[in-house]
Amino acid sequence: MTASPEMAVSSANPSLDFDSLVLLLEQIFVRHGTSADVARTLALNCAGAERDGAHSHGVFRIPGYVSTLKSGWVNGQAVPVVEDVASGFVRVDAGNGFAQPALAAARALLVEKARSAGIAVLAIRNSHHFAALWPDVEPFAYDGLVALSVVNSMTCVVPHGADRPLFGTNPIAFAAPRADGEPIVFDLATSAIAHGDVQIAARKGERLPAGMGVDGLGQPTQDPKAILEGGALLPFGGHKGSALSMMVELLAAALTGGNFSFEFDWSNHPGAKTPWTGQLLIVIDPSKAAGQSFAERSQELVRQMHGVGLKRLPGDRRHQQRAKSAEHGIALDAQTLANLKELAGS
């Protein structure tokens, strides 16, 4: 029997199964202004991140979603408008709503075009993305496709060689199938550290490694609060990460018609947390390639990586945590679970 959220609260060490957590998060989203369809999509995303141990993008994000919806900054009732514009190109106007429902609305057409043409592009504009990026691409790999996605965010990263922030954390996510195992999936910020991880470190009173960010005076700091309160993040790898972040701005904003990270102003919406930008996805059907199947080639690369001593592939830890959560439930501390129930009005 699926445990209810009410049953879980009474436990000394509370945990929820995946479906119960999704239900609880759906209740929160609907109560705070989203449609049922949007609530379902966002709840699956947040619960999936929590289940897989990506805590900076799991239930940690829920207060930010709630405050954003309350501020009127985002349209939780938005219905995405899908535009079929070319043989390998799909556009979606998210209607100042969240990006994941826009992707869900266009997914079938995007896959159809990728399988027909061998490659297809999805350009999402007028959208808010406040979640991990890997859940957007991983399902394509399970369908035997290769997927790459980029999304820009709010200004919080200083370009290499500059003295003020301009770029967002601007993540890149990639997913590819392989013959004998889970897909190869990675999701990385082009900043030295994800913004959510800085927030978690600040909450826990922890210091960051050197080279992550600067304070309000532009001086290097390991204090996450100094970065969040007037400071900024640095790109990873100096000029290399900075160049990739610039690329993400061009692909996710300039190419889609979304806002650059510096183009929106939420000052009149206290509590707003979600960047109002754009997202690009590229999906490839590897069955169109010549030679041995892509999944087998992918598996051979993995075998060689293990052969030279690599112990863990990108995504391995998530899959291990997913299996653990399926067996033991998704652990939440009692206060977090109580807070979620309060937001849900239950």
Buried (B, 14 or more C-beta within 10 A) or exposed (E): EEBBBEEBBEEEEBBBBBEBBBBBBBBBBBBBBBBEEBBBBBBBBBBBBBBBBBBBBBBBBBBBBBBBBBBBBBBBEBBBBBBEEEEBBBBBBBBBBBBBBBBBBBBEBBBEBBBEBBBBBBBBBBBBBBBBBBBBBBBBBEBBBBBBBBBBBBBBBBBBEBEEBBBBBBBBBBBBBBBEBBBBBBBBBBBBBBBBBBBBBBEEEEEBEEEBBBBEEBEEBBBBBBBBEEBBBBBBEEEEBBBBBBBBBBBBBEBBEBBBBBEBEBEEBEBBBBBBBBBBBBBBBBEEEEEEBBBEBBBEEBEEBEEEEEEEBBBBEBBBBBEBBEEEBBBBEBEBBEBBBEBBEB
